[in-house]
Amino acid sequence: MDYQPAVDYLLSYPDYERMPLPHTAVNYDLRRVEELLSRLGNPHLKARSVHITGTNGKGSTAAMIASILTAAGYITGLYTSPHLHTIRERIQIDGKLISETELAALVTRLKPEVEAVNQKATYGRLTTFELLTTLAFAHFAAKEADFQVLEVGMGGRFDATNVINPEVGIITSISLDHTEVLGSSLAEITAEKMGIIKPKSVAVTSPQPPDAAEVIAKVSRSRRARLVRVGSDVTWQSRGGDLKRQQLHVEGKRGSYELSIPFLGHHQQVNAATAVAAVEVLVEKGFNISPDSISQGLAQVSWPGRLQIIKHHPLLVVDSAHNPDAAVKLKEALERYFDFERAILVIGASDDKDIAGIARELAPVFAKVIATRSHHPRALAAAPLAAEFKRYGVDAQTAADIPAALSRALALAGDRDLVCVAGSLFVVAEAIEAASSL
């Protein structure tokens, strides 16, 4: 099977990224994933695992940990979702994407086993995300990875990645998102995400709102899991920075670290401290990860699409902020790190997002808004998005697509203005591609 037919085959199965369903046993059953993995020789058990859930920051934290492990000399797999430009981004070894040839060969191997599992359908039929997760495990095993760093797709309890017994489980910042799938309260969402924390394991948590922190503490106690809290057990302080990177001091449980990260935003300092806390757990378990490896790994990590500067004069910044909590972090970062006369926002969102909350947070920053939509099937129409910003007195227009919106925003922007593209990773991906031809 060639590469494109292989991708088409993966996408021919139910794709809950495109049509989400409630995270219940009716729709999700890890036993079908385990059955498929068993037919492949249980590749998910070959490497040591680091498992990461949360609402915001889990992808950045996963990338940071993977980069540290690679710097320490471990062959490290990284599995994340969704992707910016190519599905191959989701499956990496030491920062290198799975090749088209490798993906096609693995899908060819996977296909008869998938169809055997689906023919019986003892626990329901497999989904696209379950196939991609299995593909990642198979690739990591084939590459003889020492570690696999796995970002949960959604939730935790029923997520296809939750078939491993990790060395450490990590909970990044939790906020209200995917409420139609995970639950309507912070406590319900947190309980779903805590499904990755195994009995007698070690859990690391980023700073959390009180309702989430309470559930994390309660579940950790009930499972006799040791809990490491970033913000109290592990702390950090900013040491300044510029538009290319920021410096911070992290005071860990095992040492002190002077670090530099190629990201902007206070939230990325939190993510870096969380990554350090998780890596220290691995050091406690006997893995050889030096302070220099931590420093080097964080200094060279790559994770595009997050407060990324695409061009100057005018400044063009893209960020995947897609819920009110992420919008708050974006607003704070724009006001803290950038010097501009006027800001113009290009925004698109998925149809399940709290656009009223996003508009409430971002409206004070922007003089003009151009609402648009990506080509993703779940993209929200531009008009209701523009209407939310108009409620706050912002001059909000609509554009048919991302290239048109971006072109208009750049034409309106003066040399000292800032254009920001936000709302979803799908919007950011199309903006980056469009910017390359403008």
C-alpha positions as CSV (number, residue, x, y, z in Angstrom):
1,M,0.0,0.0,0.0
2,D,1.3,3.5,-0.9
3,Y,1.3,6.4,1.5
4,Q,-1.9,8.3,0.4
5,P,-4.0,5.1,0.2
6,A,-2.7,4.3,3.6
7,V,-3.8,7.6,5.0
8,D,-7.2,7.3,3.3
9,Y,-7.6,3.9,4.9
10,L,-7.0,5.3,8.4
11,L,-9.4,8.1,7.8
12,S,-12.1,5.7,6.4
13,Y,-12.9,4.6,10.0
14,P,-15.1,6.6,12.5
15,D,-13.2,9.7,13.4
16,Y,-14.3,11.2,16.7
17,E,-12.0,14.2,16.2
18,R,-14.5,15.2,13.4
19,M,-17.7,13.9,15.0
20,P,-17.2,13.7,18.8
21,L,-19.3,11.3,20.9
22,P,-19.7,11.3,24.7
23,H,-16.8,9.4,26.5
24,T,-18.9,6.5,27.7
25,A,-18.4,2.7,27.6
26,V,-21.1,2.6,24.9
27,N,-18.8,4.5,22.4
28,Y,-15.3,3.6,23.7
29,D,-13.9,0.2,24.9
30,L,-10.2,-0.2,25.5
31,R,-10.6,-4.0,25.1
32,R,-10.8,-3.7,21.3
33,V,-7.6,-1.7,21.2
34,E,-6.0,-4.3,23.5
35,E,-7.2,-7.0,21.2
36,L,-5.7,-5.3,18.2
37,L,-2.4,-4.7,20.0
38,S,-2.3,-8.4,21.1
39,R,-2.6,-9.5,17.5
40,L,0.5,-7.3,16.8
41,G,2.6,-8.8,19.7
42,N,1.7,-6.0,22.2
43,P,4.1,-3.3,20.9
44,H,2.7,-0.9,23.6
45,L,4.6,-2.8,26.3
46,K,8.0,-2.6,24.6
47,A,9.0,0.9,25.8
48,R,8.8,2.8,29.1
49,S,5.9,5.2,29.0
50,V,5.1,8.8,30.0
51,H,1.4,9.7,29.8
52,I,0.0,13.2,29.7
53,T,-3.5,14.5,29.9
54,G,-5.0,18.0,30.5
55,T,-7.0,20.7,28.7
56,N,-4.2,23.1,27.7
57,G,-0.5,22.6,27.5
58,K,-0.3,18.8,27.2
59,G,1.2,18.9,23.7
60,S,3.9,21.4,24.7
61,T,4.7,19.5,27.9
62,A,4.9,16.2,25.9
63,A,7.3,17.8,23.4
64,M,9.5,19.2,26.2
65,I,9.7,15.8,28.0
66,A,10.5,13.9,24.7
67,S,13.2,16.5,23.9
68,I,14.8,16.0,27.3
69,L,14.8,12.2,27.0
70,T,16.3,12.4,23.6
71,A,19.0,14.8,24.9
72,A,19.7,12.2,27.6
73,G,20.5,9.6,25.0
74,Y,17.3,7.7,25.1
75,I,15.5,6.7,21.8
76,T,12.2,8.5,22.4
77,G,8.9,8.2,20.7
78,L,6.4,11.1,20.8
79,Y,2.7,10.6,20.0
80,T,0.5,13.8,19.9
81,S,-2.7,15.0,18.3
82,P,-4.0,16.7,16.3
83,H,-1.5,17.7,13.7
84,L,-0.7,21.0,11.9
85,H,0.2,20.0,8.3
86,T,0.6,16.3,8.0
87,I,-0.7,13.3,9.9
88,R,3.0,12.1,10.2
89,E,3.6,14.8,12.8
90,R,1.6,12.8,15.3
91,I,4.2,10.0,15.4
92,Q,7.9,11.0,15.9
93,I,11.1,9.4,17.0
94,D,13.7,11.8,18.5
95,G,12.1,14.7,16.7
96,K,11.9,12.9,13.3
97,L,8.5,12.3,11.8
98,I,7.5,8.8,10.7
99,S,8.2,8.6,7.0
100,E,5.6,8.1,4.3
101,T,7.2,4.7,3.5
102,E,7.2,3.6,7.2
103,L,3.6,4.7,7.7
104,A,2.4,2.9,4.5
105,A,4.2,-0.3,5.5
106,L,2.7,-0.3,9.0
107,V,-0.8,0.3,7.7
108,T,-0.3,-2.6,5.3
109,R,0.7,-4.8,8.2
110,L,-2.1,-3.4,10.4
111,K,-5.0,-3.8,7.9
112,P,-5.7,-7.5,8.1
113,E,-5.5,-7.4,11.9
114,V,-7.9,-4.5,12.0
115,E,-10.4,-6.2,9.8
116,A,-10.2,-9.4,11.9
117,V,-11.0,-7.4,15.1
118,N,-13.8,-5.5,13.3
119,Q,-15.3,-8.7,11.9
120,K,-15.8,-10.1,15.4
121,A,-16.6,-6.6,16.8
122,T,-16.7,-8.2,20.3
123,Y,-16.1,-4.8,21.9
124,G,-17.3,-2.6,19.1
125,R,-15.6,-1.4,15.9
126,L,-12.2,0.4,15.9
127,T,-11.9,4.1,15.2
128,T,-9.4,6.3,13.4
129,F,-7.7,7.5,16.6
130,E,-7.4,3.9,17.9
131,L,-5.7,2.9,14.6
132,L,-3.3,5.8,14.8
133,T,-2.5,5.0,18.4
134,T,-1.8,1.4,17.6
135,L,0.3,2.6,14.6
136,A,2.4,4.8,17.0
137,F,3.0,1.9,19.4
138,A,4.0,-0.4,16.4
139,H,6.4,2.3,15.1
140,F,8.0,2.9,18.5
141,A,8.5,-0.9,18.9
142,A,10.0,-1.2,15.5
143,K,12.5,1.6,16.2
144,E,13.3,0.0,19.6
145,A,12.3,3.1,21.5
146,D,13.4,3.3,25.1
147,F,10.6,5.7,26.0
148,Q,7.3,6.7,24.5
149,V,5.7,10.0,25.5
150,L,2.0,9.8,24.9
151,E,-0.5,12.7,24.8
152,V,-4.0,11.8,25.5
153,G,-6.4,12.6,22.6
154,M,-9.3,13.5,24.8
155,G,-10.2,12.9,28.4
156,G,-8.2,9.9,29.7
157,R,-10.3,7.1,31.1
158,F,-11.5,5.8,27.7
159,D,-8.7,7.2,25.6
160,A,-6.9,4.7,23.3
161,T,-3.6,5.7,24.8
162,N,-4.7,4.4,28.2
163,V,-3.6,0.9,27.7
164,I,-0.1,1.4,29.2
165,N,1.3,1.4,32.7
166,P,3.3,4.6,32.7
167,E,6.4,5.5,34.8
168,V,4.7,8.8,35.5
169,G,1.3,10.3,34.7
170,I,1.0,14.1,34.1
171,I,-2.0,16.4,34.4
172,T,-1.5,19.8,32.8
173,S,-3.9,22.8,33.2
174,I,-7.5,21.8,33.2
175,S,-10.4,24.0,32.2
176,L,-13.9,23.7,30.7
177,D,-13.6,22.3,27.2
178,H,-15.3,19.4,25.2
179,T,-18.1,19.7,27.8
180,E,-20.5,17.9,25.5
181,V,-18.2,14.9,25.6
182,L,-16.4,14.9,29.0
183,G,-18.9,16.6,31.3
184,S,-20.4,20.0,32.1
185,S,-18.3,20.7,35.3
186,L,-14.7,21.0,36.0
187,A,-15.0,18.2,38.6
188,E,-16.5,15.8,35.9
189,I,-13.8,16.7,33.3
190,T,-11.0,16.2,35.8
191,A,-12.4,12.8,36.9
192,E,-12.3,11.7,33.3
193,K,-8.7,12.9,32.8
194,M,-7.6,11.2,36.1
195,G,-8.5,7.9,34.4
196,I,-4.8,7.7,33.3
197,I,-3.5,7.6,36.9
198,K,-2.9,4.0,37.9
199,P,-2.9,2.5,41.4
200,K,0.4,3.1,43.3
201,S,1.8,5.2,40.5
202,V,3.3,8.7,40.5
203,A,1.2,11.7,39.3
204,V,2.5,15.2,38.5
205,T,0.0,18.0,38.3
206,S,0.4,21.6,37.0
207,P,-1.3,24.3,39.0
208,Q,-5.1,23.8,38.9
209,P,-8.3,25.6,39.7
210,P,-9.6,24.6,43.1
211,D,-12.4,22.2,41.8
212,A,-9.9,20.3,39.6
213,A,-7.2,20.3,42.3
214,E,-9.6,18.7,44.8
215,V,-10.5,15.9,42.4
216,I,-6.9,15.3,41.6
217,A,-6.0,15.0,45.3
218,K,-9.0,12.8,46.1
219,V,-8.4,10.4,43.2
220,S,-4.6,10.2,43.9
221,R,-5.3,9.3,47.5
222,S,-7.9,6.6,46.6
223,R,-5.4,5.0,44.2
224,R,-2.5,5.5,46.6
225,A,-0.7,7.4,43.9
226,R,2.1,9.8,45.0
227,L,1.2,13.3,43.9
228,V,3.8,15.9,42.9
229,R,2.4,19.4,42.7
230,V,4.0,22.0,40.4
231,G,3.7,25.4,42.2
232,S,4.4,24.0,45.7
233,D,6.6,20.8,45.4
234,V,8.3,22.2,42.3
235,T,8.4,25.9,41.7
236,W,9.6,28.3,39.0
237,Q,10.6,32.0,38.5
238,S,10.9,34.0,35.3
239,R,14.3,35.3,34.4
240,G,13.2,37.4,31.5
241,G,13.6,36.9,27.8
242,D,13.0,38.3,24.3
243,L,10.8,37.5,21.3
244,K,12.8,34.3,20.6
245,R,13.0,32.6,24.0
246,Q,12.5,33.1,27.7
247,Q,14.6,32.1,30.7
248,L,13.4,30.7,34.0
249,H,14.7,29.2,37.2
250,V,13.1,25.9,38.3
251,E,13.5,24.7,41.9
252,G,12.9,21.0,41.8
253,K,12.7,18.3,44.4
254,R,16.1,17.0,43.3
255,G,17.9,20.1,42.1
256,S,17.9,23.7,40.8
257,Y,17.8,24.5,37.1
258,E,18.6,27.6,35.0
259,L,16.6,27.0,31.8
260,S,15.9,28.6,28.5
261,I,12.9,27.7,26.3
262,P,12.2,28.8,22.7
263,F,8.6,29.7,23.6
264,L,6.7,32.8,24.7
265,G,4.1,33.0,27.4
266,H,4.0,32.5,31.2
267,H,2.0,29.3,30.6
268,Q,5.0,27.8,28.8
269,Q,7.1,28.4,31.9
270,V,4.5,26.4,33.8
271,N,4.7,23.6,31.2
272,A,8.5,23.6,31.5
273,A,8.3,23.3,35.3
274,T,5.9,20.5,34.9
275,A,8.2,18.7,32.4
276,V,11.1,19.1,34.9
277,A,8.9,17.7,37.7
278,A,8.0,14.6,35.6
279,V,11.6,14.0,34.5
280,E,12.7,14.2,38.2
281,V,10.3,11.3,38.8
282,L,12.1,9.3,36.2
283,V,15.5,10.2,37.7
284,E,14.2,8.9,41.1
285,K,13.3,5.7,39.3
286,G,16.9,5.3,38.2
287,F,16.9,6.6,34.7
288,N,20.1,8.5,33.7
289,I,18.9,12.1,32.9
290,S,21.4,14.8,33.9
291,P,20.7,18.5,34.6
292,D,22.6,19.2,31.4
293,S,20.2,17.0,29.5
294,I,17.2,18.8,31.0
295,S,18.7,22.2,30.0
296,Q,19.7,21.0,26.5
297,G,16.4,19.3,25.8
298,L,14.3,22.3,26.8
299,A,16.6,24.7,24.9
300,Q,16.1,22.9,21.6
301,V,12.5,21.7,21.8
302,S,10.3,22.5,18.8
303,W,6.5,22.8,19.0
304,P,5.1,25.1,16.3
305,G,1.8,26.9,16.2
306,R,2.0,28.2,19.8
307,L,2.6,31.9,20.1
308,Q,4.8,31.5,17.0
309,I,6.0,34.6,15.2
310,I,5.6,34.1,11.4
311,K,6.8,37.5,10.2
312,H,7.7,41.1,11.4
313,H,6.5,44.5,10.2
314,P,3.7,44.0,10.8
315,L,4.0,41.3,13.4
316,L,2.2,38.2,12.5
317,V,1.6,35.8,15.4
318,V,-0.2,32.5,15.4
319,D,-1.5,30.6,18.4
320,S,-3.8,27.7,18.8
321,A,-5.9,29.2,21.7
322,H,-9.2,27.4,21.4
323,N,-11.1,27.9,24.7
324,P,-11.5,30.7,27.2
325,D,-8.6,29.6,29.4
326,A,-6.2,29.5,26.5
327,A,-7.6,32.9,25.4
328,V,-6.7,34.4,28.7
329,K,-3.1,33.0,28.3
330,L,-2.9,34.4,24.8
331,K,-4.2,37.9,25.9
332,E,-1.6,38.0,28.7
333,A,1.2,37.0,26.4
334,L,0.3,39.5,23.7
335,E,0.2,42.3,26.3
336,R,3.4,41.2,28.1
337,Y,5.7,40.3,25.2
338,F,4.7,42.5,22.3
339,D,4.9,46.2,21.6
340,F,2.4,47.3,19.0
341,E,0.1,50.2,18.2
342,R,-3.0,48.3,17.1
343,A,-4.0,44.6,17.1
344,I,-6.1,42.8,14.5
345,L,-7.4,39.3,15.2
346,V,-8.1,36.6,12.6
347,I,-10.1,33.9,14.3
348,G,-11.9,30.7,13.5
349,A,-13.3,28.1,15.9
350,S,-14.7,24.6,16.0
351,D,-18.5,24.3,16.5
352,D,-18.2,22.9,20.0
353,K,-16.2,25.8,21.5
354,D,-17.3,28.4,24.0
355,I,-17.1,31.3,21.5
356,A,-18.8,33.7,24.0
357,G,-16.1,33.0,26.5
358,I,-13.3,33.3,23.9
359,A,-14.7,36.6,22.7
360,R,-15.1,37.9,26.2
361,E,-11.4,37.4,26.9
362,L,-10.0,38.6,23.6
363,A,-12.2,41.5,22.7
364,P,-10.4,44.1,24.9
365,V,-7.1,43.5,23.1
366,F,-8.2,43.9,19.5
367,A,-9.3,46.9,17.5
368,K,-10.6,44.8,14.6
369,V,-11.6,41.2,14.2
370,I,-11.9,39.1,11.0
371,A,-13.9,36.0,11.7
372,T,-13.5,33.1,9.3
373,R,-13.5,29.3,9.2
374,S,-11.0,26.5,8.4
375,H,-11.7,23.6,6.1
376,H,-12.2,21.2,9.0
377,P,-15.7,19.6,9.0
378,R,-16.4,20.9,12.5
379,A,-15.5,24.5,11.7
380,L,-18.0,27.0,13.0
381,A,-19.5,29.5,10.5
382,A,-17.9,32.9,10.6
383,A,-21.1,35.0,11.2
384,P,-21.9,33.9,14.8
385,L,-18.2,34.3,15.8
386,A,-18.2,37.8,14.5
387,A,-21.5,38.5,16.3
388,E,-19.9,37.6,19.6
389,F,-17.2,40.2,19.2
390,K,-19.6,42.8,18.0
391,R,-21.4,42.5,21.4
392,Y,-18.3,44.1,22.9
393,G,-18.2,46.9,20.4
394,V,-15.4,45.5,18.3
395,D,-15.4,46.1,14.6
396,A,-15.9,42.5,13.5
397,Q,-16.0,41.4,9.8
398,T,-16.2,38.0,8.2
399,A,-14.1,36.3,5.5
400,A,-14.8,33.2,3.5
401,D,-11.6,31.4,4.4
402,I,-8.3,31.7,6.2
403,P,-6.2,33.0,3.2
404,A,-8.8,35.7,2.5
405,A,-9.0,36.7,6.2
406,L,-5.2,36.8,6.6
407,S,-4.7,38.8,3.4
408,R,-7.3,41.4,4.5
409,A,-5.8,41.6,8.0
410,L,-2.3,42.2,6.7
411,A,-3.5,44.8,4.2
412,L,-5.2,46.7,7.1
413,A,-2.2,46.5,9.4
414,G,0.3,49.2,9.7
415,D,4.0,48.6,10.2
416,R,3.7,48.9,14.0
417,D,0.5,46.8,14.2
418,L,0.1,43.2,15.2
419,V,-2.0,40.6,13.4
420,C,-2.8,37.5,15.5
421,V,-4.4,34.3,14.2
422,A,-6.1,32.1,16.7
423,G,-9.0,29.9,17.5
424,S,-7.9,26.3,16.7
425,L,-4.9,24.4,15.5
426,F,-6.7,23.9,12.2
427,V,-6.9,27.6,11.7
428,V,-3.3,28.1,12.6
429,A,-2.2,25.4,10.2
430,E,-4.0,27.0,7.3
431,A,-2.7,30.5,8.3
432,I,0.9,29.3,8.3
433,E,0.5,27.8,4.8
434,A,-1.3,30.9,3.5
435,A,1.4,33.2,5.0
436,S,4.1,31.5,3.0
437,S,2.6,32.7,-0.3
438,L,1.6,36.2,0.8
